[in-house]
Amino acid sequence: MPSASVLHSNGDAFDIAVKRGHIVGVRGCAGDRINRGRLDPKDLFGWRGHR
């Protein structure tokens, strides 16, 4: 499921992996013009606090 970071003003793009209605992981979108597939720690691990 494609999404964008709400933690930053530049809106890093990433994909969200969902299993049985729960987020199980994220990864950066390689084709994104802003982050080019890279994610910072907030984007990589911030979703874990919302379980």
N, C-alpha and C positions, 0 to 999 in steps of 0.2 A: 504494500500500500504506500504510494508516494506521499511525502509530506515535506514541510519546511520547518526549520527551527524557529521557535518563538522566543528563544533565549537570547537572540542576537538581532540587531537591526538589519543585518545583511541577508537573513533568511537562507542559511545553508540548506541545501536539498538533501534528503535522505529517504531511504525506504524503511518501512516498519514491517517487521515480521510478526504476524499474529497467529496464535494457535488457541483454539477454543475460546475465542473472545478476549484473549489476554496478549499483551505485548511480550514477545519472547526475544527480541533483538532488533538492532538497527544497523544500517550500513549506509555509507555515503554514496551518492550518485556520481559515478565517474564522469558523466557528461555534463555535470553542473558547471556553469561558467564562474561561479563564485568559489566554491570549495574544491572542485575537481576530484570529488570522491573522498576527501579528507574530512574527518570530524574531530572536533576538540573534545576534551573530557566531559564537558557538560552535555554535549549531544550524544556521546557514546554511552554514558552511564546515568544521565539524568532521569531517564525513563524508569530506572529501577526503583526510584523513590515513589512511583505512582502505582505500585502494584496493589 
